[in-house]
Amino acid sequence: MDIELRFFASVREQVGTGAERVTVPADVRTVGELRGWLRARGGHWEEALAEGRALRMAVDHAVARIDTPLTAGCEVAFFPPVTGG
């Protein structure tokens, strides 16, 4: 399945790109599985998307959880938590 990826703020800086189109394997069905699949790229990807790192995700502009399903053509965004002040 093809999906669009978006990376914002410090995540974008770490992975070195703001957007990417990828074809994910059939066993990558949720946002959490996608995060793990991207982390397996190693290096900066592993650091930016680390398991314990506070990170927010969205699917088609709606906040997502790790069990949120992916659909063909969806847009998945990764970004650090945002605080106001």
C-alpha beads as a LAMMPS data file, in Angstrom:
LAMMPS data file: protein, C-alpha beads

85 atoms
84 bonds

1 atom types
1 bond types

-500.0 500.0 xlo xhi
-500.0 500.0 ylo yhi
-500.0 500.0 zlo zhi

Masses

1 110.0

Atoms # bond

1 1 1 0.000 0.000 0.000
2 1 1 1.260 3.496 -0.850
3 1 1 1.042 6.224 1.784
4 1 1 2.289 9.781 2.196
5 1 1 4.556 10.619 5.121
6 1 1 5.030 14.068 6.628
7 1 1 7.620 15.003 9.250
8 1 1 7.555 18.234 11.232
9 1 1 9.840 20.296 13.485
10 1 1 12.629 18.324 15.205
11 1 1 11.526 15.052 13.585
12 1 1 11.992 16.613 10.138
13 1 1 15.412 17.909 11.158
14 1 1 16.520 14.489 12.403
15 1 1 15.333 12.422 9.430
16 1 1 16.412 15.012 6.883
17 1 1 13.144 15.318 4.947
18 1 1 9.721 16.869 5.362
19 1 1 7.817 14.447 3.148
20 1 1 8.121 11.082 1.492
21 1 1 5.890 8.669 -0.404
22 1 1 6.427 5.023 0.549
23 1 1 5.063 1.613 -0.250
24 1 1 4.667 -0.284 3.009
25 1 1 4.699 -4.080 3.300
26 1 1 1.370 -5.879 3.757
27 1 1 2.126 -6.598 7.432
28 1 1 2.315 -2.863 8.250
29 1 1 -1.324 -2.099 9.025
30 1 1 -1.270 0.449 11.875
31 1 1 0.491 3.671 12.773
32 1 1 2.507 1.836 15.436
33 1 1 3.646 -0.796 12.932
34 1 1 4.564 1.977 10.493
35 1 1 6.638 3.720 13.147
36 1 1 8.470 0.452 13.857
37 1 1 9.027 -0.206 10.154
38 1 1 10.507 3.271 9.681
39 1 1 12.622 2.897 12.833
40 1 1 14.129 -0.268 11.318
41 1 1 15.834 1.959 8.728
42 1 1 18.337 2.618 11.518
43 1 1 20.494 5.654 12.223
44 1 1 18.609 8.934 12.431
45 1 1 15.308 7.147 11.770
46 1 1 15.758 4.946 14.813
47 1 1 16.580 7.953 16.994
48 1 1 13.817 10.229 15.702
49 1 1 11.078 7.586 16.031
50 1 1 12.412 5.785 19.125
51 1 1 9.923 3.750 21.137
52 1 1 10.158 5.846 24.326
53 1 1 10.318 9.234 22.619
54 1 1 7.361 11.560 23.106
55 1 1 5.974 11.809 19.605
56 1 1 2.583 12.654 18.141
57 1 1 1.121 11.110 15.029
58 1 1 -1.797 11.988 12.783
59 1 1 -3.575 10.175 9.962
60 1 1 -5.274 12.412 7.408
61 1 1 -5.013 15.394 9.783
62 1 1 -6.636 13.606 12.757
63 1 1 -4.627 12.701 15.857
64 1 1 -3.790 8.998 15.764
65 1 1 -2.921 6.289 18.254
66 1 1 -0.534 3.424 17.653
67 1 1 -3.469 1.153 16.793
68 1 1 -4.971 3.554 14.223
69 1 1 -5.283 1.641 10.946
70 1 1 -3.592 2.769 7.749
71 1 1 -5.461 2.982 4.455
72 1 1 -4.139 3.199 0.921
73 1 1 -3.285 6.783 0.013
74 1 1 -3.508 8.112 3.568
75 1 1 -1.213 10.800 4.916
76 1 1 0.641 10.042 8.148
77 1 1 2.376 12.842 10.017
78 1 1 4.948 12.594 12.816
79 1 1 5.654 15.586 15.056
80 1 1 6.861 16.397 18.572
81 1 1 4.329 17.383 21.255
82 1 1 3.321 21.024 21.041
83 1 1 2.996 23.228 24.098
84 1 1 1.557 26.672 24.441
85 1 1 2.474 29.459 26.687

Bonds

1 1 1 2
2 1 2 3
3 1 3 4
4 1 4 5
5 1 5 6
6 1 6 7
7 1 7 8
8 1 8 9
9 1 9 10
10 1 10 11
11 1 11 12
12 1 12 13
13 1 13 14
14 1 14 15
15 1 15 16
16 1 16 17
17 1 17 18
18 1 18 19
19 1 19 20
20 1 20 21
21 1 21 22
22 1 22 23
23 1 23 24
24 1 24 25
25 1 25 26
26 1 26 27
27 1 27 28
28 1 28 29
29 1 29 30
30 1 30 31
31 1 31 32
32 1 32 33
33 1 33 34
34 1 34 35
35 1 35 36
36 1 36 37
37 1 37 38
38 1 38 39
39 1 39 40
40 1 40 41
41 1 41 42
42 1 42 43
43 1 43 44
44 1 44 45
45 1 45 46
46 1 46 47
47 1 47 48
48 1 48 49
49 1 49 50
50 1 50 51
51 1 51 52
52 1 52 53
53 1 53 54
54 1 54 55
55 1 55 56
56 1 56 57
57 1 57 58
58 1 58 59
59 1 59 60
60 1 60 61
61 1 61 62
62 1 62 63
63 1 63 64
64 1 64 65
65 1 65 66
66 1 66 67
67 1 67 68
68 1 68 69
69 1 69 70
70 1 70 71
71 1 71 72
72 1 72 73
73 1 73 74
74 1 74 75
75 1 75 76
76 1 76 77
77 1 77 78
78 1 78 79
79 1 79 80
80 1 80 81
81 1 81 82
82 1 82 83
83 1 83 84
84 1 84 85
